[in-house]
Amino acid sequence: MDMPMPVTMKMGDLMSEEEFFQFCQMNDTLEFERDSQGNIILMSPTGIFTGEFNSQVLIELGIWNRENHLGKVFDSSTGFTLPNGAVRSPDVSFVTSEKWDALSKDELETFGHVCPDFVVEIRSKSDGLRYLQDKMKEFIANGTKLGWLIDRFDNKIHIYKADQSIIIHDTLDVTLSGQDILPGFSLNPGALLK
């Protein structure tokens, strides 16, 4: 059930970072990302089942972070400007306090120049698997240390690591570890779906 790529507006470098941010603010009922070539990608909203599942993962990570105070947790509406110039919005993400504290006040009000240390992408019905796999590889190539791609349609979890290795579990009913990026954090995606 691989869906086609999302709709992409071939823009090249016609918009500066500030212009892209303003474009997103003027069209705040729509979701956009921007690839490293400056092309704008129109993102579709998720169905309510996927949205609820995203929220469960976000809540679990938020509870862990409230207890550990190691950084900041973000939802799917947050845009990050990656080192390659792309602006991406993972479904759930985490940035260490060190990176957060290094951001300027201006960056906190825009798509700050920071790559999340941890990202989660949850495949919705409108997401193509290949697109999400490429997006996860882009995060890792730009500095993300750990990423989970949860594919409830193929019943698989892809774990992306900083060393570019990928581990695939053929079940959602597995306990995932936050490893040394999120010490003590674990999540069983299958249990959240029950």
KOLVOMAR-173041 format. One record per residue (C-alpha): residue in three letters; x, y, z. Coordinates in steps of 0.2 Angstrom, whole numbers, plus 5000, padded with zeros to 4 digits. Layout:
ALAXYZ...
//
This chain:
MET500050005000ASP501450124995MET500650294992PRO501450424979MET502550564985PRO501650714992VAL501250864981THR502850964978MET502851144971LYS504451164962MET505151324969GLY507051304969ASP507751444979LEU506451574975MET505951604993SER507251645007GLU507051565024GLU506151715030GLU504951725015PHE504551535017PHE504151565036GLN503051705031PHE502151605017CYS501851465030GLN501151595043MET499951675029ASN499351495025ASP499251435043THR497751315039LEU498951215028GLU500551115032PHE502151135022GLU503851065022ARG505351125011ASP506651015004SER508451055003GLN508251124985GLY506951244991ASN505451154984ILE503851164995ILE502951005000LEU501151015004MET500750895018SER499050825021PRO498250815038THR498150635046GLY496650535049ILE495950545067PHE496650365071THR498450415066GLY498250585075GLU497750495091PHE499150375090ASN500350525087SER499650605103GLN499950445113VAL501750445108LEU501950625111ILE501250605128GLU502350465133LEU503850565128GLY503250715137ILE502950625153TRP504750555152ASN505450725148ARG504450805163GLU505350685174ASN507050695167HIS507250875161LEU508450835147GLY507750945133LYS506150995124VAL504750895116PHE503950945100ASP502350905090SER502050885072SER501751065068THR503551115073GLY504651165059PHE506551135060THR507851205048LEU509151065045PRO510951095041ASN510551055022GLY509251195022ALA507751085022VAL506351135034ARG505550975041SER504150935053PRO504350765061ASP502750695070VAL503650695087SER505350755091PHE506550795105VAL507950925106THR509250925120SER509351065132GLU511051115126LYS510451135108TRP508851225114ASP509851345125ALA510951385110LEU509551455100SER509251645098LYS507651725103ASP507251755084GLU507551565080LEU506351515094GLU504951615084THR505351545067PHE505951375060GLY507551375071HIS509151305064VAL509251145074CYS509150965070PRO508150865082ASP509150735092PHE507650615091VAL506250595079VAL504750485076GLU503750475060ILE502150385061ARG501450325044SER499750385040LYS498650315026SER499150465015ASP501050435018GLY502150345005LEU503350225014ARG504850275003TYR504550465006LEU504550435025GLN506150325023ASP507050455014LYS506450585026MET507150485041LYS508850465031GLU508850655029PHE508650675048ILE510050555052ALA511250635038ASN510950805046GLY511250755064THR509850665072LYS510450525083LEU508950415084GLY507350395074TRP505850285074LEU504750255059ILE503250175064ASP502250085050ARG500650025056PHE500049975039ASP501549855036ASN501649815054LYS503449865055ILE504649985065HIS506150055057ILE507450115069TYR508750235062LYS510350265071ALA511750395070ASP512950275062GLN511750255047SER511250085052ILE509350035051ILE508549895061ILE506849835056HIS505649745068ASP504249645059THR502949685073LEU502349845082ASP502249745098VAL504049775103THR504849885117LEU505850015109SER507250095119GLY507750285119GLN509550215121ASP510850345127ILE509850485118LEU508350465129PRO509050375144GLY507650275153PHE506350305139SER505550155132LEU503950135121ASN502949985115PRO501950055100GLY500849895099ALA500249925117LEU499650105112LEU498650035098LYS497649915109
//
